[in-house]
Amino acid sequence: MDKRMSASQAAALIKDNACVWLAAGGGGINEPSYFLKALESRFLDTGHPYGMTLCHSAGVGDKQGGGVDRFAHEGMVRKVIGSHWTWSVNMQELARREVIEAYVLPQGTMTQLTREIAGGRPGVITKTGLGTFVDPRVEGGSMNGCSHEQLAELVDIKGEEYLLYPSFPIDVTIIRGTTADEEGNLTFEQEGILPESLSAAQAAKNSGGIVIAQVKRIVRKGTLNPLLIRVPGFLIDAIVQDPGQRQSLLTGYDPALSGECRIPLEDKLKPMPLDERKVIARRAALEIRENAVVNLGFGMPAGVASIIREEGADGLMKLSVEQGITGGIPASGSNFGLVYNPEVILEEPAQFDWYDGGGLDIAVLSFAEFDREGNVNVSRFGERVNGVGGFINISQSAKQVIFVGTLTAGGLECDIADGRIQIKKEGRIKKAVVKAAQISFSAEYALQRGQDVMYVTERAVFQLTGNGVVLKEIAPGMDLEHDILRNMEFSPIIPDGICHMPERIFSQKKLGL
């Protein structure tokens, strides 16, 4: 059966009030952009489909109206469940105005949920989310005043607390591959990630729904290598071809990002300038042990990859990203989630299984703010829905967690030279606060698990203890009262002997990792 359709024909298959699962990534990575544009056009022209529930396990978009923002029209969706919203600024605005119900769930848990739906099981049972804002005893993942549904339930199993994220039927799954044959068998040879495409497709079909796939090219049936087929054709109802399909918003196609070839990395990862971001990345890098399995988060943590490459230490550890990739050097910016010279590309739910079970030795993650108890917020700023992506899965499961960020924000300027740092202009916003606006990372749960938790800034390093947040190190040249304590909303525990951050991280010389 030939399943090829135009994008508009495929868009017409989606009914009003459908529950739609979109399997893709941010920055245009694995995003079925061509089809989403046609779906948006259909709604703007006809008013259909309306009243949809949209689920996306990752942040999907480009901050320019693409991705999830193709659904960001009043009436088109009534509810959105997503792990990360930063890429979809228009949908954020609908949530802020309470035009839609808005929820955030952990990225890994959402990808795993598609498998539970596909298998006819009651949902995901996990400790992921305990003590955070997705815990029903805290906020239940609700991100605005009109969102009252409970998407997680507290359950007791043999005397231990877990969260149950219940299954629900999926009417439509939208995915993307590289090549399809006429019967819909999909391969992903030019994609840099393998999201939950297979399990989301299975979930829709076992819910009585449909699956729409966008691809770059279509070939005759029977010509694809069966070992390369990631989604079988019997799950696919419509194939939409986009010959101009890009690997990501930033990249048309780079074979080093899909594992087709390996390249020298010197041209891709230039040394960072010696600024506060590099200082923080260097101090975090000093914590990484040989043979450790490491996850680097979005933003400032990605600088750790640059440091490791600059030091020639990339062969001494295994870097990984939650999108399913291990080995190589993670890309940064809007290509975050892709990896240069990847060694392994797994399906994303499998990577989160490994993470959730404790497979990560070290995680380096950003903080927007941390409070006197050690809780971290990355998910909410005022009325703006930001979300967490894989942050909760990663931060709760890694043996050691290193949170990184500047001590203040909003205009901070620093001079760094000769082993010292000087604050030229202080930031307007204090990021060490009395109480975090939202709990994305629970210090109480971390202490129960015995995690090693640090907070690394450009001028000081803090450690989580059972008694609170301890000031562990200060940078050479910093005055304790003037540069650190007065720029915090709370007073950390100050031990008798405070160490200095290593001078070598404030110089142009290599660290010698």
C-alpha positions as CSV (number, residue, x, y, z in Angstrom):
1,M,0.0,0.0,0.0
2,D,1.4,3.4,-1.0
3,K,1.1,5.7,1.9
4,R,2.5,8.9,0.3
5,M,0.4,12.0,0.8
6,S,0.8,15.7,0.5
7,A,1.3,17.6,3.7
8,S,-2.2,19.1,3.5
9,Q,-3.8,15.7,2.9
10,A,-2.0,14.3,5.9
11,A,-3.0,17.3,8.0
12,A,-6.7,16.6,7.2
13,L,-6.4,13.2,8.9
14,I,-6.2,14.9,12.3
15,K,-9.6,15.3,14.0
16,D,-10.9,17.9,16.3
17,N,-10.1,17.3,20.0
18,A,-7.4,14.8,19.2
19,C,-4.6,14.0,21.6
20,V,-1.4,14.5,19.5
21,W,2.1,13.3,20.5
22,L,4.9,15.1,18.7
23,A,8.3,13.3,18.9
24,A,11.1,15.7,18.1
25,G,13.8,18.0,19.6
26,G,14.6,21.6,20.0
27,G,16.4,23.8,17.5
28,G,14.7,22.0,14.6
29,I,16.4,18.7,15.4
30,N,14.3,15.8,14.1
31,E,11.4,18.2,13.7
32,P,8.8,17.5,11.0
33,S,8.7,21.2,10.2
34,Y,7.2,20.9,6.7
35,F,4.2,19.0,8.0
36,L,3.7,21.2,11.0
37,K,3.5,24.2,8.8
38,A,0.8,22.5,6.7
39,L,-1.1,21.6,9.9
40,E,-1.0,25.2,11.1
41,S,-2.2,26.5,7.7
42,R,-5.1,24.1,7.7
43,F,-6.2,25.5,11.1
44,L,-5.8,29.1,10.1
45,D,-7.8,28.4,6.9
46,T,-10.6,26.2,8.2
47,G,-10.5,26.3,12.0
48,H,-9.8,22.6,12.2
49,P,-8.5,20.7,13.9
50,Y,-9.4,22.5,17.1
51,G,-9.4,21.7,20.8
52,M,-6.4,19.4,20.6
53,T,-4.2,18.1,23.5
54,L,-0.6,18.4,22.5
55,C,2.2,16.3,24.2
56,H,5.9,16.9,23.5
57,S,8.6,15.2,25.5
58,A,11.3,17.7,24.5
59,G,11.4,21.4,23.8
60,V,10.4,21.6,20.1
61,G,10.8,24.9,18.2
62,D,13.0,27.6,17.0
63,K,11.7,30.8,18.9
64,Q,10.6,32.0,15.4
65,G,7.1,30.4,15.2
66,G,8.2,26.9,14.3
67,G,7.8,23.6,16.2
68,V,5.2,23.7,19.0
69,D,4.4,27.3,18.1
70,R,2.7,26.0,15.0
71,F,0.0,25.0,17.4
72,A,0.0,28.3,19.3
73,H,-3.3,29.7,18.1
74,E,-6.3,30.3,20.2
75,G,-8.7,27.4,19.9
76,M,-6.2,25.1,18.2
77,V,-5.1,23.4,21.5
78,R,-6.8,23.4,24.8
79,K,-4.1,21.6,26.8
80,V,-0.3,21.2,26.4
81,I,1.9,18.7,28.3
82,G,5.5,19.3,27.6
83,S,8.8,18.9,29.4
84,H,10.4,22.1,28.0
85,W,8.8,25.2,26.7
86,T,11.7,27.6,26.0
87,W,11.7,27.0,22.3
88,S,8.0,27.8,21.9
89,V,7.6,31.5,23.0
90,N,4.1,31.9,21.5
91,M,2.8,28.8,23.4
92,Q,4.5,30.2,26.5
93,E,2.4,33.4,26.1
94,L,-0.9,31.4,25.7
95,A,0.0,29.6,29.0
96,R,0.8,32.9,30.7
97,R,-2.6,34.3,29.6
98,E,-4.3,31.1,30.7
99,V,-5.7,30.5,27.2
100,I,-4.6,26.9,27.5
101,E,-4.0,24.4,30.3
102,A,-0.2,24.1,30.7
103,Y,1.7,21.2,32.4
104,V,5.3,20.2,32.7
105,L,6.5,16.6,33.2
106,P,10.0,15.3,33.2
107,Q,11.4,14.5,29.7
108,G,12.6,11.0,30.4
109,T,9.3,10.1,32.1
110,M,7.3,11.3,29.1
111,T,9.4,9.3,26.7
112,Q,9.0,6.2,28.9
113,L,5.3,6.8,29.1
114,T,4.9,6.2,25.4
115,R,6.2,2.6,26.0
116,E,3.7,2.1,28.8
117,I,0.8,3.3,26.7
118,A,2.0,1.1,23.8
119,G,2.1,-1.9,26.1
120,G,-1.3,-1.3,27.6
121,R,0.2,-0.8,31.1
122,P,-1.2,1.6,33.7
123,G,1.6,4.2,33.5
124,V,5.2,4.9,34.5
125,I,6.0,4.1,38.1
126,T,9.2,5.9,39.2
127,K,10.8,8.0,41.9
128,T,11.6,10.7,39.3
129,G,9.9,13.9,40.4
130,L,9.6,13.1,44.1
131,G,9.9,16.4,46.1
132,T,9.9,18.6,43.0
133,F,7.1,20.7,41.5
134,V,5.7,17.7,39.6
135,D,5.0,15.9,42.9
136,P,1.3,16.2,43.5
137,R,2.0,17.3,47.1
138,V,3.9,20.3,45.7
139,E,2.4,21.6,42.4
140,G,1.6,18.5,40.4
141,G,3.3,19.9,37.3
142,S,0.6,22.6,36.8
143,M,2.1,25.8,35.4
144,N,-0.9,28.2,35.4
145,G,-4.1,28.8,37.3
146,C,-6.4,27.1,34.9
147,S,-4.6,23.7,35.0
148,H,-6.1,21.5,37.6
149,E,-5.6,18.0,36.3
150,Q,-3.4,15.6,38.3
151,L,-0.9,14.1,36.0
152,A,1.1,12.3,38.7
153,E,-0.2,10.2,41.7
154,L,1.7,9.3,44.9
155,V,1.8,5.5,45.4
156,D,3.3,3.2,48.0
157,I,5.0,0.1,47.0
158,K,6.5,-2.1,49.7
159,G,6.8,0.9,52.0
160,E,8.5,3.1,49.5
161,E,7.1,6.2,47.8
162,Y,6.8,6.4,44.1
163,L,5.0,8.5,41.5
164,L,2.6,7.0,39.0
165,Y,2.3,8.9,35.8
166,P,-0.9,7.4,34.4
167,S,-1.3,6.3,30.7
168,F,-3.8,7.9,28.4
169,P,-4.8,7.2,24.8
170,I,-2.9,8.9,21.9
171,D,-4.9,9.7,18.8
172,V,-2.1,11.0,16.6
173,T,1.7,10.6,16.7
174,I,3.8,12.8,14.5
175,I,7.4,11.7,13.8
176,R,10.3,12.3,11.4
177,G,12.8,10.0,9.7
178,T,15.3,10.3,6.9
179,T,14.0,7.7,4.4
180,A,10.8,5.8,4.0
181,D,9.8,3.1,1.5
182,E,6.4,3.1,-0.2
183,E,5.0,1.0,2.7
184,G,6.2,3.4,5.4
185,N,9.2,1.6,6.8
186,L,11.4,4.3,8.3
187,T,15.2,4.7,8.6
188,F,17.0,7.5,10.5
189,E,20.5,7.5,8.9
190,Q,20.8,11.3,8.6
191,E,19.2,12.1,11.9
192,G,21.4,12.9,14.9
193,I,19.0,11.6,17.5
194,L,16.5,8.7,17.9
195,P,13.6,10.1,20.0
196,E,10.7,8.1,21.2
197,S,9.5,7.7,17.6
198,L,8.9,3.9,17.7
199,S,7.2,3.7,21.1
200,A,5.1,6.8,20.3
201,A,4.0,5.2,17.0
202,Q,3.1,2.0,18.8
203,A,1.2,3.9,21.5
204,A,-0.9,5.7,18.9
205,K,-1.7,2.5,17.0
206,N,-2.6,0.5,20.1
207,S,-4.8,3.4,21.2
208,G,-6.7,3.1,17.9
209,G,-5.0,6.2,16.5
210,I,-2.8,7.1,13.5
211,V,0.8,7.9,12.8
212,I,2.1,10.6,10.4
213,A,5.8,10.6,9.3
214,Q,7.8,13.2,7.5
215,V,10.9,12.1,5.6
216,K,13.5,13.5,3.3
217,R,13.3,10.8,0.6
218,I,11.1,7.9,-0.4
219,V,12.4,4.7,-2.0
220,R,10.8,1.5,-3.5
221,K,9.5,-1.1,-1.0
222,G,11.9,-3.9,-0.2
223,T,15.0,-1.8,-0.8
224,L,15.8,-0.7,2.8
225,N,18.2,-2.7,5.0
226,P,15.9,-4.2,7.7
227,L,18.6,-3.7,10.3
228,L,18.3,0.1,9.8
229,I,14.5,0.3,10.0
230,R,13.6,2.0,13.2
231,V,9.8,2.2,12.7
232,P,8.0,-0.5,10.8
233,G,5.7,0.5,8.0
234,F,2.6,-1.2,9.4
235,L,2.5,1.5,12.1
236,I,2.6,4.4,9.6
237,D,-0.6,5.8,8.0
238,A,0.8,8.7,6.1
239,I,4.2,9.6,4.6
240,V,4.9,13.3,3.9
241,Q,8.1,14.0,1.9
242,D,10.2,17.2,2.3
243,P,13.3,17.0,0.1
244,G,14.6,20.1,1.7
245,Q,14.5,18.6,5.2
246,R,17.3,19.9,7.4
247,Q,19.1,18.0,10.1
248,S,18.4,21.0,12.4
249,L,17.6,24.7,12.2
250,L,21.4,25.5,12.2
251,T,22.6,22.6,10.1
252,G,21.5,21.3,6.7
253,Y,23.4,18.1,7.1
254,D,26.7,17.3,8.9
255,P,27.6,13.6,8.7
256,A,29.7,14.0,11.8
257,L,26.4,14.6,13.8
258,S,24.7,11.4,12.6
259,G,27.7,9.1,12.9
260,E,28.2,8.6,9.2
261,C,31.8,9.8,9.5
262,R,34.3,11.1,12.1
263,I,36.0,14.5,11.7
264,P,38.8,16.4,13.5
265,L,37.1,18.5,16.1
266,E,39.5,21.5,16.2
267,D,37.4,23.3,13.6
268,K,34.1,22.7,15.4
269,L,35.1,23.6,19.0
270,K,37.2,26.7,19.3
271,P,38.7,27.5,22.7
272,M,36.4,29.5,24.9
273,P,37.5,33.1,25.8
274,L,38.7,33.5,29.4
275,D,35.6,34.8,31.0
276,E,33.3,33.9,33.9
277,R,31.6,31.1,31.8
278,K,35.0,29.5,31.1
279,V,36.0,29.8,34.8
280,I,32.9,28.0,35.9
281,A,33.2,25.3,33.2
282,R,36.9,24.8,34.3
283,R,36.0,24.4,37.9
284,A,33.3,21.9,37.1
285,A,35.7,20.0,34.8
286,L,38.1,19.5,37.7
287,E,35.4,17.3,39.4
288,I,35.2,14.9,36.5
289,R,37.0,11.6,37.2
290,E,38.7,9.3,34.7
291,N,36.3,6.7,33.2
292,A,33.2,8.6,34.6
293,V,30.0,8.6,32.6
294,V,28.9,12.2,32.5
295,N,25.9,14.2,31.4
296,L,26.3,17.8,30.4
297,G,23.1,20.0,30.4
298,F,22.0,22.8,28.1
299,G,23.7,26.2,28.3
300,M,26.7,26.8,30.5
301,P,27.4,23.1,31.2
302,A,28.1,22.6,27.5
303,G,31.2,24.7,28.1
304,V,32.6,21.7,30.0
305,A,32.8,19.8,26.7
306,S,34.8,22.6,25.2
307,I,37.2,22.5,28.2
308,I,37.6,18.8,28.0
309,R,38.4,19.0,24.3
310,E,40.8,21.9,24.8
311,E,42.6,19.8,27.5
312,G,42.8,16.8,25.2
313,A,41.0,14.8,27.8
314,D,38.0,13.6,25.8
315,G,39.2,10.1,25.7
316,L,39.4,9.8,29.5
317,M,35.6,9.8,30.2
318,K,32.3,9.2,28.5
319,L,30.2,12.2,27.8
320,S,26.5,11.6,27.2
321,V,23.4,13.6,26.5
322,E,19.8,12.6,27.4
323,Q,18.8,12.4,23.7
324,G,20.4,9.0,23.7
325,I,24.0,9.7,22.7
326,T,27.2,8.5,24.4
327,G,30.7,9.4,23.4
328,G,32.0,12.2,21.2
329,I,31.7,15.9,22.0
330,P,28.2,17.5,22.5
331,A,27.3,20.4,20.2
332,S,26.2,23.6,21.8
333,G,23.7,26.4,21.2
334,S,20.6,25.5,19.1
335,N,22.3,22.2,18.1
336,F,22.3,21.0,21.7
337,G,21.2,17.4,21.7
338,L,23.4,16.6,18.8
339,V,27.0,15.2,19.2
340,Y,30.1,15.4,17.0
341,N,31.6,12.0,16.4
342,P,29.1,10.1,18.5
343,E,30.0,6.5,19.5
344,V,26.5,5.3,20.3
345,I,23.0,6.6,19.4
346,L,20.3,4.9,21.4
347,E,16.6,5.4,21.4
348,E,15.9,8.1,24.0
349,P,13.7,6.1,26.4
350,A,16.6,3.6,26.8
351,Q,19.0,6.4,27.7
352,F,16.7,7.6,30.4
353,D,16.3,4.0,31.7
354,W,20.1,4.0,32.2
355,Y,20.0,7.4,33.8
356,D,17.1,6.7,36.1
357,G,18.7,3.5,37.4
358,G,21.8,5.4,38.5
359,G,24.1,4.9,35.5
360,L,25.4,8.5,35.6
361,D,28.4,9.2,37.7
362,I,28.4,12.9,37.2
363,A,25.9,15.5,35.9
364,V,26.7,19.1,35.2
365,L,23.6,21.2,35.1
366,S,22.7,24.9,35.1
367,F,20.9,26.7,37.9
368,A,18.7,29.7,37.5
369,E,18.6,30.1,41.3
370,F,19.4,28.0,44.4
371,D,18.0,28.6,47.9
372,R,19.3,28.3,51.4
373,E,18.0,24.7,51.6
374,G,19.9,23.8,48.4
375,N,16.8,23.5,46.2
376,V,17.3,24.6,42.6
377,N,14.9,26.3,40.2
378,V,15.3,26.1,36.4
379,S,11.7,25.7,35.5
380,R,9.7,28.9,36.2
381,F,10.5,32.6,36.2
382,G,7.6,34.7,37.3
383,E,4.6,34.0,34.9
384,R,6.9,32.4,32.2
385,V,6.7,28.7,31.8
386,N,10.2,27.3,31.1
387,G,10.0,23.7,32.0
388,V,12.7,21.2,32.9
389,G,13.5,18.9,29.9
390,G,15.5,16.0,31.3
391,F,16.7,18.0,34.3
392,I,14.7,16.2,36.9
393,N,15.6,12.7,35.6
394,I,19.3,13.6,35.5
395,S,19.7,15.6,38.7
396,Q,17.8,13.0,40.8
397,S,19.7,10.0,39.5
398,A,23.4,11.0,39.1
399,K,25.8,10.1,41.9
400,Q,27.3,13.6,41.8
401,V,25.6,16.7,40.7
402,I,27.4,20.0,39.9
403,F,25.1,22.9,39.4
404,V,26.7,25.8,37.5
405,G,25.9,29.5,37.1
406,T,27.0,33.0,38.0
407,L,26.3,34.3,41.5
408,T,24.4,37.3,40.0
409,A,22.8,38.0,36.7
410,G,21.7,41.0,34.7
411,G,24.7,43.1,33.7
412,L,27.5,41.2,35.4
413,E,30.9,42.1,34.1
414,C,34.2,40.5,35.2
415,D,37.9,40.8,34.5
416,I,39.9,37.6,34.8
417,A,43.7,37.5,34.5
418,D,46.8,36.3,36.3
419,G,45.0,33.8,38.5
420,R,42.4,36.2,39.9
421,I,38.9,37.5,39.2
422,Q,37.7,41.1,39.6
423,I,34.0,42.1,39.5
424,K,33.8,45.2,37.3
425,K,30.1,45.5,37.4
426,E,27.8,43.6,39.6
427,G,24.7,41.8,38.3
428,R,21.3,43.2,39.3
429,I,19.7,39.8,40.1
430,K,20.8,37.7,43.0
431,K,20.6,34.0,42.2
432,A,21.3,32.6,45.7
433,V,17.8,33.2,47.2
434,V,16.0,32.6,50.4
435,K,13.3,30.4,48.7
436,A,13.4,29.1,45.1
437,A,10.4,30.2,43.0
438,Q,9.9,26.5,42.0
439,I,11.6,23.3,43.1
440,S,13.1,21.7,40.1
441,F,15.7,19.9,42.2
442,S,14.8,18.8,45.8
443,A,17.7,19.1,48.2
444,E,15.8,17.1,50.8
445,Y,15.4,14.2,48.4
446,A,19.1,14.5,47.4
447,L,20.2,14.2,51.0
448,Q,18.0,11.1,51.5
449,R,19.8,9.5,48.5
450,G,23.2,10.6,49.7
451,Q,24.0,12.5,46.6
452,D,27.2,14.7,46.3
453,V,25.9,18.1,45.3
454,M,27.9,21.3,44.5
455,Y,27.0,24.8,43.3
456,V,29.8,26.3,41.3
457,T,29.9,30.0,40.5
458,E,32.6,32.3,39.1
459,R,33.6,33.5,42.5
460,A,32.6,30.8,45.0
461,V,31.8,27.1,45.3
462,F,29.1,25.8,47.7
463,Q,28.3,22.3,48.9
464,L,25.0,20.8,50.0
465,T,25.2,19.3,53.5
466,G,22.6,18.0,56.0
467,N,22.9,21.3,57.9
468,G,22.4,23.5,54.8
469,V,24.5,25.1,52.1
470,V,28.2,25.4,53.0
471,L,30.6,27.9,51.4
472,K,33.4,25.6,50.3
473,E,35.7,27.8,48.2
474,I,36.2,31.5,47.3
475,A,38.1,32.8,44.3
476,P,41.4,34.5,44.7
477,G,41.0,38.2,45.0
478,M,37.4,38.0,46.3
479,D,36.4,39.7,49.5
480,L,34.1,37.4,51.5
481,E,31.7,40.1,52.7
482,H,31.7,42.5,49.8
483,D,31.8,40.2,46.8
484,I,30.0,37.1,48.1
485,L,27.8,37.5,51.1
486,R,26.2,40.8,50.2
487,N,25.2,39.3,46.8
488,M,23.3,36.5,48.4
489,E,19.8,36.6,50.0
490,F,20.8,34.1,52.7
491,S,24.0,33.5,54.7
492,P,25.6,30.1,53.9
493,I,27.4,28.1,56.5
494,I,30.9,29.4,56.7
495,P,33.5,26.9,58.0
496,D,36.6,27.9,59.9
497,G,38.9,27.3,57.0
498,I,37.6,28.3,53.5
499,C,39.7,27.0,50.6
500,H,40.5,29.1,47.5
501,M,39.3,28.1,44.1
502,P,42.4,26.9,42.1
503,E,44.3,29.8,40.6
504,R,45.0,27.9,37.4
505,I,41.3,28.1,36.4
506,F,41.7,31.9,36.2
507,S,44.7,31.9,33.9
508,Q,45.3,31.3,30.2
509,K,47.3,28.1,30.9
510,K,45.8,24.7,30.5
511,L,44.5,23.0,33.6
512,G,46.3,19.7,33.0
513,L,43.2,17.5,33.4
